[in-house]
Amino acid sequence: MSAFHYSAGVLHAEDVPLTEIAARFGTPCFVYSRAQLTETYRAFDEALAGHPHLVCYAVKASSNLAILDLLARLGSGFDIVSGGELKRVLAAGGDARRVVFSGIGKSETEMREALAAGVLCFNVESESELKRLNRVAAALGTQASISLRVNPDVDAKTHPYIATGLKENKFGVPFAEALLLYREARRMPHLAVAGISCHIGSQLTELDPFVEAAQKILELVDRLAAEDIALAHIDLGGGLGIRYRDEQPPSIEAYGRALTGLLRGRRERLIVEPGRALVGNAGVLVTRVEYLKHGETKNFAVVDAAMNDLMRPSLYDAYHEVQPVVRKIARASATYDVVGPVCESGDFLARDRTLALEEGDLLAIGSAGAYGMSMSSNYNTRPRAAELMVDRDQVHLIRRRETVEQLIALERRLPD
């Protein structure tokens, strides 16, 4: 489904016109659909129904408490990469026993907090982390449940910044060293070996890399079993892509069939960690045109959103669809770069888009539900945008717009 649709020439989120949201809450703002989030989570859950499983939402994709709360109510687990994300999950009503703690740089403080909360598992990414976690657990008089994140050296065929499964990437332990590290972990008295983890990258648009990585991981699982190292779960990560422009990613159903087919006859629980695929197309960024600049070689639509609101175009040269909130067929169109007011030439949201615009018009930047607000910043002392959740004909303010006063409240001038 798509919860964002035109009715009488006006773009709606579910049953609410985006014009109404902009008038009430201002721009820029992120708008999410509860119905689309719910439907997409259920699609993952149903696609994996043929095998014992746990869907752990990758919190880094979009971490607002309301989104986490909604997913927790639906039964989701959570994949976290920081102590801050753990606190968000707990504040939103999430169950720590359904949390996997990933990330390559866990501090001792984060380990202690996660152990105290009782997380399901630590996805350990190095020998040094293994030893540190054993020491921290010993100091607390407890055991840490662990899996090793194994790097299978599989090309995810995605942007190099979001590929994580190759030898040159910083993530995970090398495949060739994994067996030795599992043997070492088994000897550590304050670690309990529970599973194995793998994540090869994000925005994958083919099934073959998923299958290739899973097959290598399953080979290792069988070698571990031969040494009496039995695993309770196999975590195959996330990374399923979405459609931003003309991509044709596999359906959630096809993804589920592929993974559950590989695990047919096995007793280990399957864990997956979708992020972008769950929330990406459930959100848009609404922005207003401040100025139109017509030049000799370029036309610019200067809007009130910027790279600090949506970093992906500047960081990855990523494409996001741009739609007028109100369709006005009679106007003449032109080709524009849609840019923000930040003092950087890299501050753009879209390039070379044919649009019929006037100053004051509203635009909706599509596929902004993932890595929009969660990657936003206060560059140029710009307060971050408001966030809204639409539930049929209701709009819930789930994050107020920041103020400059809030931004400087933690700072102090020098003494006289």
Protein Blocks (a to p, Z undefined) as FASTA:
>chain_A
ZZbdceehiacehjbcfklmmmmnopadddddfklmmmmmmmmmmmmmmpccdddddfkl
occfklmmmmmmnopacddfbfklmmmmmmnopafklcccedjkbcfklmmmmmmnopab
dcdfbfklmmmmmmmmmmnopacdddddddehiaehiafklgckbfkbmgdjdfklmmmm
mmmmmmpmkbccfbdcddfbehiabfklmmmmmmmmmmmmmmmmmnopacfbdcebehia
cdfklgccddfklmmmmmmmmmgoiabdcddddfklmmmmmcccddddfbdcddfkbccd
ddfbdfklmmmlmmnopacddddfbdcfkbccdddddddfbdcfklcfbehiacdddehi
acddehklgoplmmgcfehhiacddddddehjaccdfbdcddfklmmmmpccddZZ
